[in-house]
Amino acid sequence: MTNFSKYKKKFVVILIAFLLSMSSIGYIGMLIGLVMIKKKVNIFATLSLTFVAVLIGVLAYTYIDNVKFRANDTLGVFNEFDVSNVNSSTLALATNSFVTLQVLKSNAFIGHGIGSHPLSSKQFIYDITGIEGYGDNEELMFINSTDADSLTLRILSELGIVGLIGVCYFIIKNYCGYEDNYKISRGIILYFLYKLFREGHYFPAEMYFFVFTYYFLKLKSNAERLALAS
């Protein structure tokens, strides 16, 4: 019995859950996961899934009003950088991107220090065109300012380019491609990518489980290789 046959029902349930989530990040993660299933990345499969991803994106934009609304808002904001009357998801991404950009202009290498992003938001956010429209609602004005809406934005804001290079180094250095362990490593990489794209908290309940699993899997694989070589 193949692994797919064994877990087919669970796969179908998870697939349906992803499709119903209407999450663009979820869809992208699912497609990347399909590309990463095989140990050697197949160029044809990658191009095919890229085509499928583009096709799904076009269909979603055409037929799903919520997707079209958010996409138009996001494209409009980054085209003119005016956050007037945009949805909360776009507002969070736009304002925190702007604040991070200002921090990088000020101190690109090491940022403003751990925990500084909310303070940087208070310093720079009033320079954003259209933000004055949220003056009566500070919760919206400073939406996701505690975590920058994205771990990448928060790392750049608080630890600078050096911090982001450090994170990338950890992921690359501790990737495990040995035998079937690569499946676990790649699964955790998908989680890391999600964190880097969307959520900026340093201490969510599950994150360090994956960090330590990723690290110790590499150590275990190194030990196995040494044992076989001796």
N, C-alpha and C positions, 0 to 999 in steps of 0.2 A: 504493500500500500504506500503510495507516495505521500509526502507531507501535505500536499494540497488536498488530496482525497481525505486525509485524516482530519484536517482542520477546515474543511470546506464550509461547513455551517457557520463556524465562528468568523471566517473570512467574509462571508456574505453579510453577516450582521454588522461587522465593522465597516464594510464598504458602504452599506446603506446609511449607517450613522454619519459617515463622512459626507456622503452626497446630500443628506438632509441638513447638514450643519450650515450650508451656504457660506462656508468659510474659504476664501481664496487661498489663505495660507495652508489650510487643510488639504485642498486639492493639489496645490503645488507639492506639498510634502508627500502625498500619496504617489504622485507621478515620479518624484525623485526616488522614492522607495522602490518602485518597480524597476527603475533603471539600475539601482544598486543591488538588486537581488543576486545577480550572477557575480561571481568573483572577478571575472574579466568583463569590463564594461563594453557592451556591444554598440558600435557606432550606429548601425542600422536601427537597433532598438531605441537608442537615444533620440535619433532624428524622428522616428515614428511617433514616439511618445511626445516629443516637442510639437509635432504637427497636431496630435490629438489634443494637447494642452491648449494650443492656440485656437483650435476649432471649438473646444468647450468654452473657452473664454469669450469668443465671438458670440456663440449661442447664448451664453449666460447674460452677456451685455445686451443682446437683442431682445430676449424674452423674459428676463427677470428684472423687474422694476427696481428692486432694492440694490442689486448689483450695478445697474446702470446709473442710479442716483449717486451711489458712493464713488463710482469710477469718475463720473463727470465732476463731482465735487473735488476729488483729489487732483485730477488733471488741471482743473481750473485754478486751484490754489497754487500749485507749483508752477503754473504758467504765469500768473500775475502776482502771486504771493499776497493775496487778499483773502482773509479768513471770514469775511462777512457772510453770515447766514449759511454756514456749511454744517454738515452733520458732525456729531461728536467724535466719531472715529477719525475722520479727516482732520478735524480741529486738533486732536491730540497728536497726530503724526506731524502736522504742519508746524504747530507751535514748538514742539520739542525738537524738531529738526532745525528750526530757526535758532533756538537757544544754543543747541550744540554747535552750530556753525559759528555763532558769535564767540563761543568759548574757544573753538579751534583757532579763530583769528587772533585771539588774545594769548593763548598758550597751547599750541598744537601738540607739543611733545608729551607733556605730562598732565594736561587738563587743569582743572581747578581743585582737585583733591576729592577723596572719597566722601560721599554724602553732600557734595556741594551743588548738585543739579537743581534742587528746589530753590536755593539761593540765587543761582544763575538765572533761573526762570524769572524771579522777582526783579532781577537787574535788567534783563533784556526784553522781556515779553511785551512791554509797552511800545517797543519800536516796530511791532508787527502791524501792518496795515489792516484795519478792520477790527482789531482786538478791542477797541473802545466800545464796540457794540455789546460787549459782554461785561461791561463795567458793573452792572447790578448783580452779576452772578459769578463770583470768584471761583466757585467750584468748576464751572465750565472754562473760565479764563485760564485756570491753572490745572486743567484736566491732565491727569497722569504725570504731573510734574515731579512726583516723588520717585517714579521709576523711569521717566523719560520715554515711556511707551514702547521702548525697545532696548534690549541689553546692549546692542551695538552703540546706540546713541548715548546711553548712560556711560558706558566705558569710555567712549571718546570724550564726553563732557567731563568726566571725573578723573580719568586716568590717561587721557590723550592717546595719541597714536602708539606710544610705547605699550600702553595697557592692552590695546587691541592686538598688537603684534604678539604680546605674551599669551593671550588667549588662543590665537591661531597656532602658535608654536606648541602649546600644550596639546591641542587637538591633533596636529600633524605628528608630533613626536610620539604620542602614545597610541596612535592607530595600530590596531592589531590585524595583520593580514594572514596570520598563521592558521592553516587548516580551516575548520568551520567557525573558529572564533571571529572571523571577519564579519559574520552575520550579526553578531551581538554588537561589535564595534560600529558597524554601519547603522544599525538601528539607533544606537545612542547618538551618533553624529546627526541623525535626523532630528532628534530631540534638541541637541545643541543649536542646530540651525533655526528651529522654531523659537528657542529662547533669544537668540541673537536678533531675530526679526521682530518679535512682538512683545516680549515681556522683560522688563528691566529689573525685577527684584533680585537681590543678591542671595536671599535666603528663603526661597520657597521650600516647602516641606520635602519635595521629591528630588530636588536638583542634585544634592550632594550624594544621594544614592547612586545616581547615574555617573557623576564625576568619579567617585571612588571605584565603581564597577569598571568604568572605562580604564582607569589607571591600573588597577590590580589585575585586570585581564591581560594587560600588556606585560606586567611582571610575571604572571603565570605562564604566558606563552614563551617568554624569554627563558624561563627556567626549564620548560619542556624541551626547548630547542637545545639547550646546553646538555640536558640529560641524554638526549638522543645522539648528540655529537661525541659524548665521552664514552 
